Amino acid sequence: MKKKSVVMLIAALGALPVAANAFPIASSGEGASVVVSGTGSILATYQGNSAAYSNDLYLMLDAAGDPGDDGIVGNDLFIFNNHASAVGSTVDLGSFPVGVELIFRLHVNDTGDDFFTGPAARNSDGHAHARVEADWAPNEALVSFEDLRGGPYDFNDLSFSFTNTRSSVPEPGALALLALGLVGVGLARHGRCKR
């Protein structure tokens, strides 16, 4: 009787849903950019990782401390290390003008590779290595990185969120609403032409 109870318990536990990751991963926005959307300070929060490699996250800054890539990595602001930073830790990045793109660089300590938010063309392998999910939380975007050249592109190697930011690419729902609106305008114009 005892053995049967153990078997039933194991079967019941096996039927429970298991989360694939204990931290959030951006579900969309491959190749999107992070754009400042508010005048307040931008707070970065480390959300977690499942990477074997050690990765450092930087905000790319020029010599004057403004957002941008001047090619001098020594000007970049260190934010998190995916193994040394505690999940939930925050860093105040300061405030920047609304509409400015913030470029984040993931430095893979084990391989020496650097991968960037934004278009795939920024990366030496020609692939997008970051997803930017706009409105992941109110007034907060979620960014997730892939640290391997050639994929698997599961974007689980370092996730972080930012306040006062948005994605440069409209989310799929926004695109669907835009398309629906354009269809409605077309139908309305078509109806007027027939009269």
Secondary structure, 3 states (H helix, E strand, C coil): CHHHHHHHHHHHHHHCCCCCCCCCCCCCCECCCEEECCCCCCEEEEEECCCCCCEEEEECECCCCCECCCCCHHHCEEEEECCCCCCCCEEECCCCCCCCEECEEEEECCCCCEEECCCHHHCCCCCCCEEEEEEEECCEEEEEECCCCCCCCCCCCEEEEEECEEECCCCHHHHHHHHHHHHHHHHHHHHHHHC
